[in-house]
Amino acid sequence: MTMAGSNPSLSLFDVAQRGMSAQLVRMNAAASNLANAGSVASSEAAAYRPIRAVFQSTLDQATGLSSVKVTGIVRENARAVRQHDPDNPLADANGDTWTAPVDENAEMVEMMESSRQYQNMVEALSTAKQLMLDTLKSK
């Protein structure tokens, strides 16, 4: 609870919620990259480029709790992979197509790591809830 006119401070639940939201954005970016892996375009400029979430850490001065927020989504500068495939209807005048530069293994690792972090926060919230309930019961 905060006093009138004061800044609201973060609670453990706020920090966990922000962290869970950030991990969901991270998982969605990896899922988008996986969904576009192997996609073919008619030019290098039109080829899909992997995306990444950009995070910024924040510190709540009142509680000393550190949190995270998503500041944006950016496209990587990875170069599309040129393949000579003259029979492809998307081939350019030289018979080349451009494939999305997505490393499927790296994207799976990204999804697993973000999933683990999300689960860790769920467990922390569950523990905090149980401790609060135990404290209330003991009074």
N, C-alpha and C positions, 0 to 999 in steps of 0.2 A: 504494500500500500504506500502511496506517495502523498506528500503534503501538497496542498493547493499552491500552484505556482512553481513547484519544483519539477525537475526533469524526471520522468519515469525511468527507473533503473531496470536492467535486465535481470531476469531470474534464470535459474538453471533450465527451466522449461523453455524460455525464450531462446537461449543459446542452443539448446538441442534442436528446437524447431528450425532455427536458421541453418544449422549444420545439416539437418536432414533435407531441407529444401535444396541446399547447395549440392548435396550428393545426388539428388534426383535430377537436377539440371545436368550434372556430370554424366549420369547414366543415360539420359536422353540424348546427349550429344554423341556418346559412343554408339548408341543404338542407331542414330541417324547415319553415322559413318559406316556402320556395318551394313545397314540397309542399302547404302549406295556403293558398297565395295563391288568392284567389277563392272560398274556402269560404264557405258561407252558413249562418247560424244563425237561430233564431227569436227571439232576444233579443240585446241588446247585451252582456249579461253572459255569454252562451254563445258569443259570437264568439271565434274564435282570435285571440290576441295574439302578435306576433312575440317570439322569445326571443333573448337575447344571453348570451354567455359573459362572466364577470367574471374578470379576471386580476389577479394581484399579483406584482410583481417581488420577487425575493429576492437577497441578496448572501451568497456564501460567504466568510466572514472568512478562512479558511485560504488560499484560492487567489485571492481577489479576483474570482472569476467571478460574473457576474450571471446569474440564471436567472428563469424565470417559472413560476407554477403557477396552475391554474384554481381559483378559490375558490367558484365557483357558477355557476348558470344563472338568469337573471332574465327575467321577462316585462316587455315594454315597456308603458307606460301609454297607448299610442296608442288613440285612440277608433275603434271599429268604424264602418264606413260604412253609413249607413241608406239603403236603396233601397225605393222604393214598387213592390211587385210582388205585387198581390193574388191573382194566379193561382198563385203558388208555394205548395206545400203547407206550407212552413215559415213563411208570412206570419202575423204577429200579427193581433190584432183590427182594427188600423188598415190592414192590408194591407202592412205593412213587413217587410222582411228585413234582416239585418245581415251585412255582408261583412267578412272579415278585412282589417285595414289593413296589408297587406304590399306594399311597394314592390319589385316584381320586379327592376327595374334595380339598385336598391341592393343587393339580395341577391346578384345575379350579380357585382357588383363585389366584395362581401365574399368570395364564394367564390373569385374570381380572385386577390384579394390574399392570402388565406390559402394558396391553392395555391402561389403564387409563394414565399411565405415558407417553406413546407414544402420546396419544391424547393431553395431556397437552403441550407437546413440539410442536406439530403441531399448537396449538392455540397461543403459545408464538411467533412462527415464523410468523404467520399470523398477529398478533398485531404489531410486529416489522416492518413488511413489510408495513402495513398501516400507521404507524407513519412516516416511511421514505418517503412514497408517499405524505403524508400531509405536511411534511417539505419541500419537493421539490415544491409543489404547492404554498406554502406561499411565496416563494422567487421571 
